[in-house]
Amino acid sequence: MDRADVVDQAFRDRVLAGDFPHGEAPSGPLEGTEAVEIFRAQCLSRNLDRQSRKMQAAGQGYYTIGSSGHEGMAAVAAAVRPKDMAFLHYRDGAFQAMRSSQVPGTNAARDMLLSFATSADDPISGGRHKVLGSKALAIPPQTSTIASHLPKAVGAAYSIGLAKRNPPEHKVLADDGIVLCSFGDASANHSTAQGAINAARWTSCQSVPLPLLFVCEDNGIGISTRTPTGWIAANFSNQPGLKYFDANGLDIYQTFRVAQDAADYVRTQRKPAFLHLSVVRLYGHAGSDLQHAYLPKDVFESWEADDPLLHSARLLIDKRVLTQDEVLRLYRDAETICAETAAEVVTRPRLETAEQVSASLIPSPRDCTPGNGPTPEARAAAFGADIGQIDSPQPMNRLINWALTDLMLDHPEIITMGEDIGRKGGVYGVTQKLIQRFGPSRVIDTLLDEQSILGLAIGAAHNGFIPMPEIQFLAYLHNAEDQIRGEAATLPFFSNGQFTNPMVVRIAGLGYQKGFGGHFHNDNSFAVLRDIPGLVVACPSRGDEAAMMLRECVRLAREEQRVVVFIEPIALYPMRDLLLEKDGGWMSRYPAPDQRIGLGEVGVEGDGPLAILTYGNGRYLSRQAAEDLSAEGIETRIIDLRWVAPLPQAGILSALAGAEKVLIVDECRATGSLSEALMAFLHENCDLAHARHAAQDCFIATGPAYAATMPSRESIRQAARALWENGREADPNGGPTRNR
């Protein structure tokens, strides 16, 4: 028999027989009416699990992870406020069911069954995934929550204090609200969880407000790997900066009391707490998981004998809140509701086309109060002595700094965060003076943890801020790439555009740094970003354009709720000269604050028949090579992509009008680089002869060979000449040219 049927029949039989598992007597502040509502939510969650398994068996539902055994989370939901944002573990159907009972106009059974059936009417994901979540219930959706949601929960909790001091226009969370974040005992071992909890403790120990309640649902197993007895308590019961609470999650009276105490502590002290909830896992990990294949029968039968619904029934009967018949009637009522609702939801339409599936990748624009620019007085006060130099040519790092200053003056909801960005002003001085101009609440020095930096940004965006996190070096992004790929970029997709986390992630990167770093500080690959659906990736090459593009990036985040990555070429930060020493050919004047470069707008220099299609450092080097080519009688046009994802296809084709041949110059490694996509695009969309010149598939060295593996002024000239004269492609790995 299906273990769900075994557990179901055992519950009915044991209630009728008065055969209940042993436990403490009911005690604490939980009143009878609320206790019944908690039990009703538990019954609903249990029968939702049963119904989802039936739907899956009938081919009317899809992959499911059940909540059976974790129904104690209904008591946790009752102990917090319905507007306290909750980032939930995937086994928290009972939490959502209980919260739904607290919010008029919501229907947990129908909403969750629509999700199980992947119906387009599903009110959270629109049929894209089986997820818990609800805009009305302040539950952002989570898919595979293996700890990836903990960093943003820390960020959301941190943002409450920021918003109290500096309310953003689209503020969501109450000043006295808290954030709840639940996860399993197995997930607690994940480095992401450890990092997030460490960040919460680090913040707490500095007496910075962080009203966050971690809830660890400890069922003693992660899929098939057992959690050692006492492991969670040993790890978290004595952590500085983290108040520890523990409760028997099978006892709704104790769970409610302890959860209420923990929530009150977090709410009043504005400090994080850790609630360790002991629960059991019934059935198996997921609908297709057969636990008898890896567990002795007596183990899971002992869990089934400790069914939390049987514990709740005993407590309610002992407290004289319900009789045995009333317990069974509530359970059967939940069963009927689920069966009748399931019969209806499986008839609802599902997504069918690619257009329907992808419709929520890019959120709908939202109304924002337009920025009118700061007053001259405010601007003069913020810029200080810099105001006297604003009309003189400057390198890129300084112009980005001034753009950040103007943007933060114009939009008070912008906050920036990262390692060393405040007092130090960043490794390359890009954020110098910002902390003096805007204070530590808007220019936040973080601990050394990229997951925490991005999590802070994602969580703050949930509360109406426009975060601009900085990742110190491009290679460091790999420590935390899932925060962009699995969290930030997927949120609008899995919430049908209802939840967004708009932000502009600034990353210093790419190669050509002299004498610093090697492959971690010089990393010529951003392939990890290019295939993330919905993500905008920008890469400027000159200071004035960087300022104008950054303004567009903020507009995209602020008005269109986009997640944007702004890659700043480190080697071009201080660049002053182009062709000759002290010619100042790569400096530019700061553009007026109302000037910006729109998404998809490419840059074009020259109108020669040989087009060089490039970006970042490639544009700078191609400009130098173009001088040499011109002296040889080969005239060029240099097309700067600027926007590297999504590809500015219309802009590229327009810029190529009148060209005869196209050379792609890509400073990134040949394999997995943008040049591969550009070659395919040109092959499919135009009939011009084209070739590419990219970096070798190699990491970057420190020392004199810092640029040996990448395109240079001379190698670009040679590749361009080979294409122009012979129609041959220069080998990106330094070998002889190849016939196309």
N, C-alpha and C positions, 0 to 999 in steps of 0.2 A: 504494500500500500504506500501511497504518497505519504510522507511523514506529516504533511499538513493535515491530511485526513485523520491520521492517528492522533495528533494533538487535539484536533477539533472534537473527535469522539470522546477522548479522555476528559476534556473539559466538561462536556455535557454530563457524562456519567459520574464524574467525581463531584460535581456541584449537586447533582440529584442525591448522591449518597452521603453528602456532607463530608467527603474525604478530601481534606485540604492539607497542603504542605504546612509544616510548622513555621512559626515566625513570631515576632514580637507582637504585643497587643497594640492596637491602633492608638496613637497619641500625637499630640501636637495641634497646631492652629487650624488644620484643614477642617472646614465646615462641611456638613452633610451634603448640601446642594452642590457645592463645588466638587466634592469627592465623587458624586454621581456623574458629573460632567466629565471628570477625568476618566472614570471607568467607561463612560459612553465612547469617549475618544479612543480609548484602548481597544474596545470591541470593534469600533469602526476600522481602526488600523489593521487589526488582526484579520478581519474579513475582507478588507481591501487586498491584503496579501493573498488570501485564499482565492479571491476572485481573479486576481492578476495571473495566478498559476493556471486557473481554468481557461482564461482567455488565451494564454500562451499555448496551452495544449490543443486548443481548438483552432489555432492559427489566426486568432483575432487580436492577439497581443504579442509583445516582443520582449526583449531582454528585461528581466526584472531583478532587483535586489530587494528582498523583503525586510520588514521592520520587526518581525515577530521575535519576541524575547527582549526587545528594547522599548516596550510600551511604557516603561517608567518615565520616558521623556515627556509624556503627556503631563505629568506632575511638574516637571521643570517648566514647561510652557505656562502652566498655571501660576508659577511663582514669579514670572517676569511680566513686563507690560507688553501688550500687543504691538506697540510701536517701537519696542527695542529691536533693532535690526538683528537678524539671526542668520548666521552662515552655518548651514546644517550638514551633518553627517548623512550619508545616503540611507541610513536605517532609521530616519526620524519621521516616519509617516505619522506616528502618534503625536509628535510635537505639532506638526502642521494641522492635524485633525483637531487638536485641542485649541490651537490658536484660531482656527476657523470658527469654532464655536463662540469665540469672544468677539468676533468682528462681524456685525450684521451684513447681510448681502453676499456672503461667501458660502460656498458649498464644497466642503472638502471631498466628499465622496465623488461627486461628479467631476470636479476639477482633476482629481488624481486619476480617476479611471479614464478620462479623456487623454491624459498623458500616457497611461499604460497602453492605450489603444493607438497611440501616435496619431490622434485625430487633429486635423487642422483647426478644430475648435478648441484645442487645449489652450487654456487661458495663460499659461506661462510660456511654453516653447513653441506654440503653434504647430505642434506635431513633429518637431525636429528631434526630440529625444525624450526618454522617460526620465524626468527630473522632478525633484521636489522644488517648490518655489512658488511665490505669489507676490505680485506688486502690492496688493491690498494688505497682505499679511507681513510686509517688510521682510520677506525671505527671498533674497537673491538666489537664482537657481545655481545648483552645483551639479556637475556630472560625475566624474570619477574623483571624488574628494579624497585623494591620498595625500592629505596635509597641504595641498597647494592653496587652500583657502585661508590658512592661518595667517600668513603675512598680511593679506588685505584686511582681515579682521582686526589685526593690530593697528593698521592704518586708519580704519574707520573709527575705532575707539579713540585714537590720538586726535582725529579731526574734530571730535566733539568739543574739546577745549579750544582748539583753534577757531572754530566757528562761533564759539561764545564770545571770544575777543574780537573776531573779525568776521561777521556773518556774511557768507556768500549769497548771491542773489537766489540761487536755487538750493538753499539749505534744506536738508531732509531730516536730520536727527535732532531730537530735543536736547536742550542744554543739560537736563538732568537724566538723559537717557543713558543706557548702557548698550554694549554690543555683546551678543552671545555667539560662541563658536564651538561647535561640537565635532567630535572625531572619535575614531576607534582606538583601542589599545595598540593595535598593530601600527596604525598611522602615527602614533606618538613616537615611534622609533625613527621616523623619516627625518632626514636632515632638514627638510623644510620646516617640519614641526618644531624640531629642536631650535632652529634659528629664530623662528617667530616667537617662541616662548622666551628664548634668551633676550630678544629685542624688547619684549614686554617687561621683563625683569630689569633690564638695563635702563629702560625709561623710568620705571617705577622707583628704582634706587636713586634717581636724580630728582625725585619728588615732582615729576612732570605728570599731569593728570592722564590716566589711561584706564577708563572704565570698561574693562573687558572681562567677561566670564568665560573661561575655557571649561568645556565639559567633555571629559574623557569617558566614553561608554566602554567599559571594560568587560568584554564577554569571554576573555581568556584565549582567543584564537584569531588569527588572521588568515582567512581561507583555510589552509591546512596546517599552518605553523602555530604551535601553541605558544602563548605568552607565559613566561615563568611566573609561578605564584608569588605575589608580592612585588612584582617588577615595577608596576606603575607607582605604587605607594613609595617604594624605595627611591624612585627617580624624582618624584615631584613633591613629596611631603615636607621637604626641608630646604626649599629653594629660596634664597634671599630675594626679596621683592615680590614674592608670589604667595598669597595666602592659600592654604590647602584646606579643602573640605572633602569629606567622603560620606557616601550614603549607600544604602542597600537599594538599588534601583528596582527591586522586586516589591518593595514596600512603598506604596504611594504616599502614606502619611509621613514616613521618615523622609522620603525623597522631597516632598513638598516643603517640609520644615527646613531641611538642610539647604535646599536650593533657594528658598526664600532668604535664609540667613546669608548665603553666599551673594545673592543678588543685592541685598541690602548693604552688605559690606562694600561691594563694588560701587554701588550708587552713591553711598555717603562718603566713602573714603577716596573715590575716584582712582582706585588702584586695581590691578588685575588679581583675579582669584582663579583657583583650579579646583573644579568639582569632579571628584573621582566617583563615578557611578558604577556600581557592580551590577551587571546584567547577565543574561544568558543568550546564546544564539540558538534559535530553533530552525529546523529544516536543513540548513546548509548555507553556504555563502551566497548563492544566487539560484535562480530557478532551475538551471541545468546542472547544479553542483550536487553530486551524490556523496554525502559525507561518510556513508558507510564504507566507501572505498579507501578512506584514510584514517577513520576513527573507529575504535572499538565500540560496539553497540552499547555497552553499559555506560559509556561517556555521554553520548547524546541522549540516551534514555534518561540519564540523571538530570540533564538540562530540561528535558520535556517534563519530568516530574516536578520541576521547580517553575513551571509555567507562571509568568507574572500575572496573568489573568486569574489564575486560581488563588494566588496570594491576595489580589485585590478583592476577589469575591469573599474570601475569608474575612478580611479586614472590614469590609462593608457590612457583612452579616454580623460579625462580632460587635460592631459599633451600632447595630440596629438601624442602620441607614437603609438597607435593602434586605429583602427576604431571598431565599434560594430561588423561588419562582420569579421574583423581579430581576434577579441577576440573569437568569436564563432568558427572560423576555427581552431584556436589553440586548443580549447577545444575538438572539434570533432576529430582533428588529434590525440590527446592524447588517446581519446576513441578508435579509430581505432587501434593504436599501441598496446594498452593493450589487445584488443579483439583478434587481430591476433597473438600476442605473446602468449596469454593464450592458444589458440587453439593448438599451437605447444608444449608448455611446458608440458601440461597434458599428452602428449604421451611419455614423457621421462621416463626412468626407475626410480623406487623407491627402497629404501633399502628393503631387504627381509629377510636376515639371521641375526642371533645374531652376527656372525663374522663381517658382514658388519657394523652393528650398533656400535659395540665396537671397531672398528679398530682405531678410533682416540683418544681413552682414553689415550694411551701412545704415545707421540709425536715421530716423527722421530729424530734420533740423528742429531746434527749439528756439523759442523767443528769448532774446537776451537784450537787456538794456544796452544800446549802442555806446561804445566808448567815444567820447568827444575829445579825447586828448587832455592832458593835464594843463593847468594854467601855466603861463610863462613863469609865474612866481614859484609855483610848486616844482616846476622843471628845473629852474635855476637853483633852487635849494637842494634838490636831489643830486644834480650833476656836479655841483660845487665848482671846483677849479676846472673840471673837464669841459664846462660849457664854453670856455674860451678857445678850445681846440676843435670844436665840433665842426667847423667849416674847413678844416685842413685835412689832407689825405692821411689815412690811418690804416694799419694792418687789420686783418680779420678779427683777431681776438678782441681788440678794443671795440670794434664796431658791433660785434655780437653783445658785448657788455652793455653798450649804450642802447642797443635794441631791447635787451632784457629790462633795462631801467625804464625806458619809455612804456613798455608793455605792462610792467608791474605798477607804474604810476596810473596808467589808464584803466587797468582791470584789477581791482583790489582782491579778487578771488584767486589770482595767480599766486601759487606758492612754489618754492623750489627747494629741493632736498638732495643731499648726496654727501659722500665722504669728502671732507676738506673744502667744501664750497663756501663756507661762511668766513670764519676768521682768517683762514689762509687765502681765500679767494680763488680756490681751485689750483690744480697742479700747473696750469698754464695761464693763470691770472684772468680767466674769462669772467669769473664771478667776483672779481675784486670790488670792494666798496659796497656790494649789494647789501651786506648785513648791516652796514652803517646807515644805508639809505632806507632800509625797510624793516630792520629788526630781526631777531632770531625766530620769531613766530612765522615769518614768511621766507626766511633763508635759513634752512634747517640743516645743521651739521649732524650727520647720522653716524651710527656705528658702521664698522667695516663689514658689510653684508649686503650684497647686491639684491638678494631676495627681499630683505627688509626694506631697502630703498624703494624698489618697485612696488612692494606690498603697501608701503605707506602711501605711495602715489595712487594706487588703485583704490584703496580704502577711502582716501580723502576725496577722490572723485565721486564716490558714492554719496558724499555729503555736500556736493555742490561746488567743490573747489576745482580749479583748473591747475593740476600739478604739472611741474616741469622738473622731473627727476633727472639727475645727472649720473651717468655711468662713467667712471673715470677713464677707462680704456675699453675699446671695442671687444677685446678678448675676454674681459671680465664679465661681459654680458652672458657668456656661456654658463656662468655659475647660477644664472637666474632666468634663463631664456623662457622657461615654462610660465613664468609670471606674465610674460607678454603673449606667448603662444597659447597656453592652456587656460589662462584666466582673463586677461584684459581683452584680447581679441575675440574670445568666444562669448563673452557676456551678452552683447546685443543679439548674437545669433541664437543662443539658447533661451533668451527671454523675449523673443519676438520684438526686440527693440525697446522693451519697457525699462530695462536696466542698462545703463551705459557707464563707462569709466573714462571720459575724455581726458587726454593728457598729451603732453609733448615730451618725449624722452630724448634728452640730449646725450649724445655719445661721442666722446673724442676718439678718433680712430684713424685707420688706414696707415700706410707706410711712409717711407722716405724721411724718417727722423734720423738725424746724424748722431751716432754715438750714444744712443739711449735705448736700452730695453731688450732688443731681440724680439722674439715672436710674440711676447705678451703685450709689449708696449707698441710694437709695430705689427699690426695684424691686418693683412689685406684680404679679408673675406667677411662679407655680411650675408652670406648665403642663408644663414639661419633665419633672417628676417624676410627674405624676398618671397617666400611661398606661404606666408601667413595671410589667409583671406581677410580682406577689409583693412589691412594695415597700410598706412601711408608711410613711405620712406623717402626722405629728402637728403640731398648731399650738395651743399653749396661749394663753390670754388673760389669766390672772391668776396671780400668783406661787405661791400655795399649790397651785393645780392644775398649774402647770408642774412643780413638784417631784414631785407624785404621778404625773403622766404620764411624767416622765423615768424614774422607777423602773420603770414598766411597760415602757417602751422598752428598758431594760436587761434586764429579765426576758425580753422577746421575743427579744432578741439572744442572751442567755446560755443560756436553756433551749430556745427554739424555733429558734435559729440564724437569725433573720430579719435582713434588712437594713432599718434604720429611719432615716428622716430626721426630725429634730426642728427645725421652723422656729420660731424665737423672734422675735416682733415687736419690733423695735428700739425703736419709739416707746413701747412699754409697759414696757421695761426699768426706767426711772426713775419711772414714773407713780405718783403718790401720791394725787392728788385725783380725785374723780368729778364732783361737781356744783358745789361751791363751793371757793374757794381755802382750802387747809389743812384740808379736811374729812377727809382721809386715807381717802377712800372706796374707793380702789383698792389699798390695801395690805392685807396679810393676814399671819397668823401662820404660822410654819413648821410644817407637819404632821408628826406623829410618823413616824419612819423606816419603820414598818411599814405606812403608809397609801399606797395607790396607786389610780389610776383605770384600770380595765381597758380593753383595746382594744375600741372600739365603744361605750363608755359615754358618752353625750352629757350635757351639762349643761342644766338647765331652771330658769329663774327666772320666777316668776309663773304664773298659770293663766288669763290672759285669752283671749278668743276670737280675737284677732288674734295669730298666731304670727309671730315674726321669727326666721328661720333664718339663722345667721351663724357667724362664727369670728373669732379674732384681734382686730384693732382694731375690726372690725365689731361685736363684742359690746360693747366699751367705749362706742362711739358710740351703739349701739342702746339701751344702758341710759340714756344721757342723753336720747335721743329719747323713750324710754318715759315719762319724767317729764313731758315736754311733752304727749304724747298723753293721758296720764292726766288732766292738767288740762283737756283738751278732752273728756273722757268716753270715751276709747277705751282700753280695758284690753288689755294685751299679755301675752304670754309670750315670753321670749327663750330660744331653743334654741341652745346653743353646740355646734357639731359636735365640736370638739376633734380628732377623727380624720378627716382629709380624704381619705385613701386607705388602704385601700378605704373607700368611703362607709359610714358606720354605719347601714345601711338600717333594720334592726330598731329601733334606738334612735330614729331620726327618726320612724318611724311611731308608736311608742309615745308619744313626746313630743307628737305632734300630736293624740292622742286628746282629743276635746272641743273642738278648735279649729274655727273657721269659715272663716278665710282665712289664707293664708301669704304673707309677704313675705320674699324672699331678699335679704339684704344682703351684697354681695360687694365687698371692697375691691380685688380684682384686676380687670384689664381685661375688658370685656364679652366680647370674642372670645377663646375658649380658656380661659375662667375656669371655676371650680368651679360658678358659677351656671348655666352651660349644662347641666352634668350634673344638677344639682339640679332644674332645670325639667323635664328629661326624666324624671327619677325620679318627681317628683310627678305628672306627666301620666300615667305608666304605672301608678302604684301607689295613688293616692288621688283622690277626687273633689272636693277642696277647691279653691276659687278661689285662684289663686296668681299671683304676679308677681315680678319681680326688679328690684333696683336695684344696678347695678354701676358700676365706674369706666369712664371713657371710654377708648377705644382710643388712648392717648397715653402718651408717656413723662412722667416727673415732673420738674417744674422745681425749681430752687433759688430761695430767696428767699420773698417774701410769698405767692406762688402755689403753695407746696409741696404743698398739699392740694386745689388747685382742681379737679383732674380726678377726684377720688375722692369717695365718699359722705361726708357730714358729718352732724352732729346734725340740722341743719335740713333737709337733703335727704332724710334718712331719715324725718323726721316728715312731710314733704310726700308722699313715696311711699307711706307707710303710710296716710295719710289718704285719698289718691286711691284706693287699693285698697279701703279699708274702706267708703268712701262710694259709690264709683262702679263698683267692680270693674274699674278700669282700671289698666293697667301704666304706671309712670313710665318715660319714655324714659331709658335709661342714658347717652345722649349729650347730655342736657340739653334736649332738645326737648319739645314738648307731650306729654302723656300719650296713650297709645294704647289703643283699645278692644281687649280681649282676644278 
